[in-house]
Amino acid sequence: MLIDAYGAAWICDWNWPCLGASWFDLVLLLATAYADGHDATALFTQHPTARGVADEQLDAALAALSGFFLTSGGQPAADWSPHLRQHQTWCGEVTLRWLANRRGWAL
């Protein structure tokens, strides 16, 4: 829980709280939808938080996420979470497939 300068309480469920684009969490959420066969790009563009987001911005976010997750997934096993690296690798593969599909790349 965070208390801001005005005394308002904010509940944060992420261990690296930061200020970022309002649509970034939507990309993470829709990666799972993409993995389940949904048109994540269409869902993204229809969402209010994605209004005005350029295609290149979404692609850059997907590239960054895939790189982060694939790099993290390649680290040694984490004894505090035995399935963490497998999950990170899966997330990296999903975001990379979504990006490749958007860009017309063959994987």
Residue frames relative to the residue before (quaternion, step in Angstrom):
aa qw qx qy qz dx dy dz
M 1.0000 0.0000 0.0000 0.0000 0.00 0.00 0.00
L 0.1473 -0.7832 0.6013 0.0580 3.55 -0.99 0.91
I 0.2081 -0.7386 0.6269 0.1348 3.55 -1.12 0.70
D 0.2903 -0.7804 0.5268 0.1709 3.60 -0.65 1.08
A 0.7503 -0.4219 0.2839 0.4224 3.55 -1.36 0.10
Y 0.6946 0.4560 -0.2667 0.4883 3.60 1.21 -0.42
G 0.5841 -0.6126 0.3489 0.4023 3.57 1.32 0.05
A 0.4917 0.6491 -0.4418 0.3765 3.59 1.26 0.11
A 0.3518 -0.7283 0.5526 0.2010 3.55 -1.05 0.81
W 0.1129 -0.7700 0.6270 0.0359 3.55 -1.03 0.90
I 0.2464 -0.7476 0.5983 0.1495 3.56 -0.88 0.96
C 0.0866 -0.8051 0.5867 -0.0075 3.54 -0.71 1.12
D 0.1720 -0.8047 0.5615 0.0868 3.58 -0.74 1.02
W 0.6086 0.5236 -0.3481 0.4840 3.57 1.22 0.39
N 0.4236 -0.7404 0.4605 0.2457 3.56 -0.84 0.91
W 0.7181 0.3170 -0.2449 0.5690 3.61 1.29 0.02
P 0.0514 -0.8331 0.5496 0.0364 3.60 0.47 1.10
C 0.1474 0.7649 -0.6153 0.1210 3.53 -1.02 0.85
L 0.4767 -0.6311 0.5243 0.3156 3.51 -1.30 0.25
G 0.1316 0.7989 -0.5739 0.1228 3.56 -0.77 1.00
A 0.7546 -0.3481 0.2837 0.4784 3.52 -1.33 -0.19
S 0.5438 -0.6564 0.4242 0.3057 3.56 -0.96 0.91
W 0.7039 0.4736 -0.2540 0.4646 3.59 1.18 -0.50
F 0.4620 0.7235 -0.4344 0.2728 3.62 1.21 -0.22
D 0.6574 0.4968 -0.3168 0.4697 3.61 0.90 -0.83
L 0.5871 0.5742 -0.3640 0.4394 3.58 1.12 -0.60
V 0.6138 0.5390 -0.3435 0.4634 3.59 1.04 -0.76
L 0.6577 0.5073 -0.3086 0.4635 3.58 0.91 -0.89
L 0.6562 0.5090 -0.3038 0.4669 3.57 0.94 -0.87
L 0.7219 0.4584 -0.2545 0.4515 3.57 0.85 -0.96
A 0.4907 0.6305 -0.4481 0.4011 3.60 1.20 -0.21
T 0.6464 0.5026 -0.3124 0.4815 3.58 1.03 -0.76
A 0.6245 0.5207 -0.3331 0.4774 3.58 1.03 -0.75
Y 0.6305 0.5259 -0.3292 0.4664 3.59 0.99 -0.82
A 0.6489 0.5226 -0.3129 0.4560 3.59 0.95 -0.87
D 0.6992 0.4503 -0.2597 0.4907 3.59 1.14 -0.61
G 0.6481 -0.5785 0.3009 0.3934 3.58 1.27 0.24
H 0.4988 0.6534 -0.4318 0.3713 3.58 1.24 0.15
D 0.5069 -0.6111 0.5069 0.3358 3.57 -1.25 0.41
A 0.1891 -0.8384 0.5043 0.0839 3.56 0.21 1.32
T 0.6144 0.5454 -0.3592 0.4427 3.59 1.05 -0.65
A 0.6572 0.4936 -0.3116 0.4768 3.59 0.92 -0.85
L 0.6483 0.5065 -0.3194 0.4703 3.58 0.95 -0.83
F 0.6336 0.5321 -0.3253 0.4578 3.57 1.02 -0.79
T 0.7180 0.4620 -0.2739 0.4428 3.59 0.71 -1.03
Q 0.6602 0.5059 -0.3060 0.4631 3.60 1.16 -0.50
H 0.5989 0.5939 -0.3592 0.3995 3.59 1.20 -0.40
P 0.5697 -0.6378 0.3960 0.3345 3.62 -0.92 0.86
T 0.6643 0.5135 -0.3279 0.4330 3.62 0.97 -0.72
A 0.6669 0.4988 -0.2986 0.4661 3.60 1.23 -0.37
R 0.3880 0.7327 -0.4824 0.2826 3.58 1.23 0.00
G 0.8300 0.2009 -0.1738 0.4905 3.56 -0.80 1.06
V 0.5094 0.6322 -0.4326 0.3920 3.59 1.26 0.00
A 0.3656 -0.7396 0.5281 0.2009 3.57 -0.77 1.07
D 0.6478 -0.5245 0.3872 0.3941 3.56 -1.19 0.56
E 0.6550 0.5307 -0.3107 0.4390 3.56 0.98 -0.86
Q 0.6191 0.5358 -0.3446 0.4592 3.59 1.10 -0.62
L 0.6489 0.4941 -0.3168 0.4842 3.57 0.95 -0.84
D 0.6609 0.5079 -0.3122 0.4559 3.59 0.90 -0.87
A 0.6410 0.5188 -0.3236 0.4639 3.59 1.01 -0.79
A 0.6411 0.5113 -0.3214 0.4736 3.58 1.01 -0.79
L 0.6575 0.5011 -0.3104 0.4692 3.59 0.94 -0.84
A 0.6399 0.5150 -0.3244 0.4692 3.59 1.00 -0.78
A 0.6662 0.4972 -0.3042 0.4653 3.58 0.91 -0.89
L 0.6683 0.4990 -0.3033 0.4609 3.57 0.92 -0.88
S 0.6610 0.4950 -0.3280 0.4588 3.59 0.87 -0.85
G 0.6522 0.5081 -0.3190 0.4633 3.60 0.95 -0.78
F 0.6513 0.5151 -0.3113 0.4622 3.56 0.95 -0.88
F 0.7230 0.4519 -0.2628 0.4516 3.56 0.75 -1.03
L 0.6643 0.4918 -0.3211 0.4624 3.62 0.93 -0.76
T 0.6368 0.5051 -0.3263 0.4825 3.58 1.05 -0.70
S 0.6668 0.4946 -0.2978 0.4713 3.58 0.92 -0.91
G 0.6665 0.5195 -0.3007 0.4421 3.56 0.96 -0.86
G 0.6705 0.5014 -0.2912 0.4629 3.57 1.20 -0.45
Q 0.4914 0.6552 -0.4306 0.3793 3.57 1.30 0.02
P 0.6646 -0.4825 0.3662 0.4376 3.60 -1.22 0.28
A 0.6587 -0.5155 0.3768 0.3981 3.54 -1.21 0.57
A 0.3334 -0.7298 0.5676 0.1847 3.53 -1.12 0.77
D 0.3657 -0.7665 0.4793 0.2215 3.60 -0.46 1.14
W 0.6387 0.5294 -0.3300 0.4504 3.61 1.18 -0.40
S 0.7825 0.1008 -0.0594 0.6116 3.58 1.27 -0.28
P 0.2491 -0.8441 0.4519 0.1458 3.59 0.13 1.24
H 0.7400 0.3880 -0.2314 0.4983 3.62 1.13 -0.42
L 0.3661 0.7726 -0.4590 0.2414 3.58 1.30 0.04
R 0.6998 0.4717 -0.2908 0.4508 3.61 0.76 -0.99
Q 0.6172 0.5262 -0.3409 0.4754 3.60 1.05 -0.68
H 0.6590 0.4998 -0.3037 0.4729 3.59 0.95 -0.85
Q 0.6536 0.5080 -0.3193 0.4612 3.59 0.92 -0.85
T 0.6415 0.5153 -0.3215 0.4686 3.58 0.96 -0.83
W 0.6355 0.5250 -0.3228 0.4652 3.58 0.95 -0.87
C 0.6594 0.5022 -0.3090 0.4664 3.61 0.89 -0.91
G 0.6518 0.5170 -0.3117 0.4591 3.57 0.99 -0.81
E 0.6624 0.4984 -0.3025 0.4705 3.57 0.96 -0.82
V 0.6492 0.5182 -0.3158 0.4586 3.58 0.97 -0.82
T 0.6945 0.4597 -0.2918 0.4704 3.59 0.81 -0.93
L 0.6279 0.5177 -0.3386 0.4723 3.59 1.08 -0.63
R 0.6455 0.5064 -0.3249 0.4705 3.62 0.98 -0.78
W 0.6331 0.5170 -0.3324 0.4706 3.59 0.99 -0.79
L 0.6573 0.4989 -0.3060 0.4747 3.58 0.92 -0.88
A 0.6578 0.5092 -0.3112 0.4596 3.60 0.89 -0.92
N 0.6388 0.5200 -0.3231 0.4660 3.58 0.99 -0.79
R 0.6625 0.5071 -0.3031 0.4605 3.58 0.94 -0.88
R 0.7476 0.4130 -0.2063 0.4774 3.58 1.00 -0.85
G 0.4696 -0.6909 0.4334 0.3382 3.60 1.29 -0.16
W 0.4101 0.7063 -0.4752 0.3272 3.58 1.17 0.56
A 0.3366 -0.6905 0.5962 0.2332 3.56 -1.19 0.59
L 0.1869 -0.7747 0.5945 0.1070 3.57 -0.92 0.89
